[in-house]
Amino acid sequence: MITKSPTKIVPPPEPSPLLDAVTTLTTVLEAENKALRQSDFGASGALADAKRLAIVSLESLTHHQPPSPRLMPEALHRRLDSAIEQNRLLLRRSIDTQQRVIATILQAIDPEPLDGHYPGHNGAESSHRNTAPVALTLRA
């Protein structure tokens, strides 16, 4: 006679706010990285609030004590580390690109190089160019 052993029921894993926060931040970073790779600054800018919220959420969970490596699967840890490193490199590249664009626009506005000198005494003309400083803000 074959007896059937009782099936062991394994309870589902408990939800982990830490894993959820890490997964959310990783997903947002990966989306931002994709947009930055495509130089889609509008899309990357649209993710700024989600990125800030994900960072604040993760920081609030790890404020008093850093998470134990046992609490996060190794694959997720590697994925987050990779997303952070790529994000750093892509943001640096994007900042460099935007600085070159701004420099090009400024040169198009006034192609003479700025010499940094002010007008002479009592507003008299000096031999140096006296152009007002220009502030330029570009938003994606």
Number of C-alpha atoms within 10 A of each C-alpha: 3 4 5 6 6 6 6 6 6 6 6 6 6 6 8 11 12 18 16 14 20 21 18 20 24 23 17 21 25 19 18 26 22 17 18 22 17 11 15 15 17 12 16 22 16 12 17 14 10 15 21 13 15 22 17 15 19 20 15 12 14 13 11 8 8 9 12 8 9 7 10 14 10 11 9 14 16 11 15 20 13 15 20 17 12 19 20 13 13 19 17 12 15 17 12 12 13 14 12 12 13 15 12 12 13 16 13 10 10 10 10 11 9 14 10 11 12 14 14 12 8 6 8 8 12 12 9 13 15 15 14 9 8 7 6 8 5 7 6 9
